[in-house]
């Protein structure tokens, strides 16, 4: 849910990645085929073809007819995210399938990927009860265990980081910074589904303008700037460290209650590749510390975990897709390994040392993985 700012030399590569990640660059009219709900996103409107639809597995065919990159969300009334598709370029389409229970929801389009967006009220009525196979139930249960484990393991790593900040030890805080973010980056779509936690802990400087009145820029990236650009730790930074501990403890306490379905797992894997394309390949995410490749690796690992858990179901429905995803995940892992001396550690090349041709190679690798990964959700519900 973070804004995209394509201001570095890799902007062209990122735009290519965005096209791949939307899953379709066709510029024809969206018809909402096969019973899908059509969402037409414009700069000043969010048009939905059906305001009521049966509950169950629901597909949204999205077309961006605006002039800005947009994102589309299906939201619970309390603003929790049911499903989302970010980074839909102008003139492109995307499709997303979600498991939707009967109830009231909002569809939100966010032109420019900013603000609260343009919203439409929709309702899922009666409809089919989604029946899951034992393999699907196991995948969801195992993934719930995984995200809780990642949150629980993050807290002590964050405390090493925040303790260094509180002690005023710049070098120790720098050393602990990237490691403290790995568990979050592996499971970010689940954390983002709550709506209120991500802006507190992971907001980049681009998003400061979107903060509501009275809100402050807090979290990892505010401290990243203090460490690498300002090169100082004072009372304000120590207070930010306390807030980060508190907000991440809140995350760890709530993550076990997240709405998780097989389709949200598949869509979340796609979202993690989206994060790579728009934040890590461009060098935008960690613009001060240049630890982007650590985040990159963690995002890919989180996507791969979802895929591995869903593989027993996907292999029955689309074995060719599973074979291709196995191949592309292996290729992505091999490419990332070229940027670290020891495969058993998370010490990667500083991203400011990665050349433009190398960034293009990384972008191409993301594209090659993103295209088949965008089909995983459909393979799960066949």
C-alpha positions in Angstrom: 0.0 0.0 0.0 2.9 2.3 -0.5 3.1 4.9 -3.2 5.4 4.4 -6.1 8.0 7.0 -7.0 9.9 6.0 -10.1 12.7 8.5 -9.9 15.8 6.4 -10.3 17.7 5.0 -13.2 15.7 1.8 -13.1 12.3 3.5 -13.7 12.0 1.9 -17.1 12.7 -1.5 -15.7 10.1 -0.9 -13.0 7.5 0.1 -15.6 8.2 -3.1 -17.4 7.7 -5.0 -14.2 4.5 -3.3 -13.5 3.1 -4.4 -16.8 4.1 -8.0 -16.1 2.6 -7.8 -12.6 -0.8 -6.6 -13.7 -1.0 -9.8 -15.5 -2.3 -8.3 -18.8 -1.4 -5.3 -21.0 -4.4 -5.7 -23.3 -6.2 -2.4 -23.8 -9.5 -3.7 -25.0 -12.8 -3.2 -23.1 -13.3 -5.1 -19.9 -16.5 -7.2 -20.2 -16.4 -9.1 -16.9 -16.5 -12.4 -18.6 -17.4 -15.7 -17.0 -19.6 -14.0 -14.4 -16.7 -11.8 -13.1 -17.4 -8.4 -11.7 -16.0 -5.6 -13.8 -14.2 -2.8 -11.9 -13.4 0.3 -14.1 -10.9 2.5 -12.4 -10.5 6.1 -13.5 -8.8 9.2 -12.1 -12.2 10.4 -10.8 -14.4 7.3 -10.6 -14.5 3.7 -9.5 -17.2 1.9 -11.5 -18.4 -1.5 -10.4 -20.6 -3.6 -12.8 -22.5 -5.3 -9.9 -23.4 -3.9 -6.5 -24.7 -7.2 -5.4 -23.3 -10.7 -6.1 -23.4 -14.2 -4.7 -20.9 -15.0 -2.0 -18.2 -17.6 -2.7 -15.3 -17.4 -5.1 -15.6 -14.0 -6.7 -13.5 -12.8 -9.6 -12.9 -9.1 -10.2 -11.8 -8.0 -13.7 -10.1 -4.6 -13.3 -9.3 -2.1 -16.0 -7.5 1.1 -15.4 -8.9 3.8 -17.7 -7.2 6.6 -15.8 -3.9 8.4 -16.4 -2.3 7.2 -13.1 -1.1 3.9 -11.7 -3.9 2.7 -9.4 -4.8 0.0 -7.0 -8.1 -1.7 -6.2 -9.2 -3.1 -2.9 -12.2 -5.1 -1.6 -12.6 -4.0 2.0 -14.5 -5.2 5.1 -16.6 -2.5 6.7 -13.9 -1.9 9.3 -11.3 -1.3 6.5 -9.6 -4.7 6.8 -8.5 -5.9 3.4 -10.2 -8.9 1.8 -8.2 -8.8 -1.3 -6.3 -6.2 -3.3 -4.4 -5.6 -6.5 -1.8 -2.9 -6.5 0.2 -1.2 -9.2 -2.2 -1.4 -12.1 -0.8 0.8 -14.8 -2.8 3.2 -17.0 -4.5 1.3 -19.9 -3.9 -2.1 -18.4 -6.0 -4.8 -16.9 -5.7 -7.2 -13.9 -7.9 -10.0 -12.5 -8.1 -11.2 -9.0 -10.2 -14.0 -7.4 -11.1 -14.0 -3.7 -13.1 -16.1 -1.3 -15.9 -13.7 -0.1 -18.4 -14.4 2.6 -21.9 -13.0 2.6 -21.9 -9.4 4.0 -21.3 -5.8 3.2 -18.1 -4.6 1.6 -16.5 -1.6 -0.1 -14.6 -1.6 -3.4 -11.9 1.2 -3.4 -9.9 2.5 -6.3 -6.9 4.6 -5.4 -5.6 6.6 -8.4 -2.0 7.5 -7.9 -2.1 4.9 -5.1 -2.8 7.6 -2.5 -5.4 8.6 0.0 -8.6 6.8 0.9 -9.6 6.3 -2.8 -12.9 6.4 -4.5 -15.3 3.9 -2.9 -18.4 1.9 -3.9 -20.6 0.0 -1.5 -21.2 -3.6 -2.5 -22.9 -6.6 -1.0 -22.2 -10.4 -1.2 -25.5 -12.2 -0.7 -26.3 -15.8 0.3 -24.4 -17.6 -2.4 -22.4 -20.7 -2.3 -20.6 -22.0 0.7 -17.0 -22.5 -0.3 -16.1 -26.1 0.3 -12.4 -26.6 0.9 -10.5 -29.8 0.4 -8.4 -31.2 3.2 -5.3 -30.0 1.3 -6.7 -26.5 1.3 -7.5 -26.5 5.0 -4.0 -27.8 5.7 -2.4 -25.1 3.5 -4.4 -22.4 5.4 -3.5 -23.8 8.8 0.1 -24.2 8.0 0.3 -20.7 6.6 -1.4 -19.3 9.7 1.3 -21.0 11.8 4.0 -19.6 9.5 2.9 -15.9 9.7 2.6 -16.2 13.5 6.0 -17.7 13.7 7.5 -14.9 11.5 5.9 -12.3 13.7 7.0 -13.9 16.9 10.6 -14.3 15.6 10.6 -10.6 14.5 10.0 -9.1 17.9 13.4 -10.1 19.5 15.3 -9.0 16.4 13.5 -5.7 16.5 14.4 -5.3 20.1 18.1 -5.6 19.2 17.6 -2.8 16.7 15.5 -0.6 19.0 17.8 -1.2 22.0 20.7 0.1 19.9 18.6 3.2 19.0 17.8 3.8 22.6 21.5 3.5 23.5 22.4 6.0 20.8 24.6 3.4 19.1 24.3 4.3 15.4 26.6 1.6 14.1 24.9 -1.2 16.1 21.5 0.1 15.0 22.6 0.0 11.4 23.9 -3.5 11.7 20.6 -4.7 13.2 18.2 -2.8 10.9 17.8 -5.1 7.9 17.6 -8.3 10.0 14.8 -6.8 12.0 12.6 -6.5 8.9 12.9 -10.0 7.4 9.8 -11.5 9.1 7.7 -8.5 8.2 8.8 -8.6 4.6 8.0 -12.3 4.3 4.4 -11.8 5.4 3.6 -8.2 4.5 0.3 -8.8 2.8 -1.1 -10.3 6.0 0.1 -7.4 8.0 -1.3 -4.9 5.5 -4.7 -6.6 5.6 -5.3 -4.9 9.0 -5.1 -1.5 7.4 -3.7 0.5 10.4 -0.5 -1.2 11.2 1.5 -0.9 8.0 1.4 3.0 8.0 2.7 3.1 11.5 5.7 0.8 11.0 6.6 0.6 7.3 5.6 4.0 5.7 8.2 5.4 3.3 8.8 9.1 3.1 6.7 9.3 -0.1 3.6 8.5 2.0 3.9 11.2 4.6 1.5 13.4 2.7 -1.2 10.8 3.0 -1.0 10.8 6.8 -4.2 12.0 8.5 -4.2 15.2 10.6 -2.3 14.6 13.8 -0.5 11.5 12.6 3.3 11.4 12.5 5.8 9.6 10.3 7.0 6.7 12.4 8.4 3.2 12.0 11.4 1.6 10.4 12.0 4.0 7.5 11.9 7.1 9.7 14.6 5.6 11.8 16.5 4.4 8.7 16.6 8.1 7.6 17.9 9.1 11.0 20.7 6.5 10.9 22.0 6.8 7.4 21.1 10.4 6.4 20.9 12.4 9.6 23.5 10.2 11.3 22.1 10.9 14.8 20.0 9.4 17.5 18.3 11.7 20.0 15.2 11.7 22.2 12.9 11.8 19.2 14.5 8.7 17.7 14.4 6.9 21.1 10.6 7.6 21.3 10.2 6.2 17.8 12.0 3.1 18.8 9.6 2.6 21.7 6.6 3.2 19.3 8.0 0.6 16.9 8.3 -2.0 19.6 4.7 -1.3 20.7 3.2 -1.3 17.1 5.0 -4.6 16.2 3.9 -6.2 19.4 0.3 -5.2 18.3 1.0 -6.8 14.9 2.2 -10.1 16.5 -0.8 -10.2 18.8 -3.3 -9.7 15.9 -1.8 -11.6 13.1 -3.2 -14.9 14.3 -6.7 -13.4 13.8 -6.2 -12.4 10.2 -8.6 -13.6 7.5 -6.6 -16.2 5.5 -8.0 -18.3 2.6 -6.3 -20.2 -0.2 -7.0 -17.3 -2.6 -5.6 -14.7 -0.1 -2.5 -16.8 0.1 -2.1 -16.9 -3.7 -3.0 -13.2 -4.1 -0.6 -12.4 -1.3 2.3 -14.2 -3.1 1.6 -12.0 -6.1 1.5 -8.9 -4.0 5.0 -9.7 -2.6 6.3 -9.8 -6.2 4.6 -6.5 -6.8 6.4 -5.1 -3.8 9.7 -6.3 -5.3 9.0 -4.7 -8.6 8.0 -1.3 -7.3 10.1 -0.9 -4.2 13.2 -3.2 -4.3 14.2 -3.3 -7.9 14.0 0.5 -8.1 15.9 1.0 -4.9 13.1 3.0 -3.5 12.2 1.0 -0.4 15.6 1.3 1.4 16.8 4.5 -0.2 19.0 5.5 2.8 20.4 2.1 3.9 20.5 0.4 0.5 19.5 -2.9 2.1 16.9 -3.5 -0.6 18.2 -7.0 -1.5 17.5 -8.2 2.0 13.9 -7.2 1.6 13.9 -8.5 -2.0 15.0 -12.0 -0.7 12.4 -12.0 2.1 9.6 -11.0 -0.2 10.5 -13.9 -2.6 10.7 -16.3 0.3 7.3 -15.3 1.5 5.8 -15.8 -1.9 7.5 -19.1 -2.3 6.1 -20.3 1.1 2.6 -19.6 -0.1 3.2 -21.4 -3.3 4.7 -24.5 -1.6 1.8 -24.8 0.7 -0.7 -24.5 -2.1 1.3 -26.7 -4.4 -0.6 -30.0 -3.6 -3.9 -28.3 -4.8 -2.4 -26.4 -7.7 -0.5 -29.5 -9.0 -3.8 -31.3 -9.4 -5.5 -28.5 -11.3 -2.6 -27.1 -13.3 0.6 -29.2 -13.2 2.3 -27.2 -16.0 1.9 -24.0 -13.9 3.5 -25.7 -10.9 6.4 -26.9 -13.0 7.0 -23.4 -14.3 6.8 -21.9 -10.9 9.3 -24.4 -9.5 11.6 -23.4 -12.3 11.2 -19.7 -11.9 11.6 -19.7 -8.1 14.8 -21.7 -8.5 16.1 -19.2 -11.1 15.2 -16.2 -8.8 17.0 -17.8 -5.9 20.1 -18.5 -7.9 20.2 -14.9 -9.2 19.9 -13.5 -5.7 22.6 -15.8 -4.4 25.1 -14.0 -6.7 24.7 -10.9 -4.5 25.8 -12.6 -1.3 29.0 -14.2 -0.3 27.5 -16.7 2.1 24.2 -18.4 1.2 23.6 -19.0 4.9 23.4 -15.4 5.8 21.4 -12.3 4.8 24.4 -10.2 4.1 23.8 -8.9 0.5 25.5 -6.4 -1.7 24.6 -2.8 -0.9 22.0 -1.8 -3.5 23.8 1.4 -4.5 26.6 -0.9 -5.8 24.2 -2.8 -8.1 24.6 -1.4 -11.6 21.8 -0.5 -14.0 22.3 -3.6 -16.2 22.2 -5.8 -13.0 19.0 -4.1 -11.9 17.5 -4.8 -15.3 18.5 -8.5 -14.9 16.8 -8.6 -11.5 13.7 -6.9 -13.0 13.6 -9.5 -15.8 13.8 -12.2 -13.2 10.9 -10.7 -11.3 8.9 -10.5 -14.5 9.6 -14.1 -15.4 8.3 -15.3 -11.9 5.4 -12.8 -11.7 3.7 -13.9 -14.9 3.0 -17.6 -13.8 2.6 -16.6 -10.2 -0.4 -14.3 -11.2 -2.2 -17.6 -12.3 -1.8 -19.4 -8.9 -5.1 -18.0 -7.5 -7.1 -19.3 -10.5 -5.3 -22.7 -10.2 -6.3 -23.1 -6.6 -10.1 -22.6 -7.2 -10.5 -24.6 -10.4 
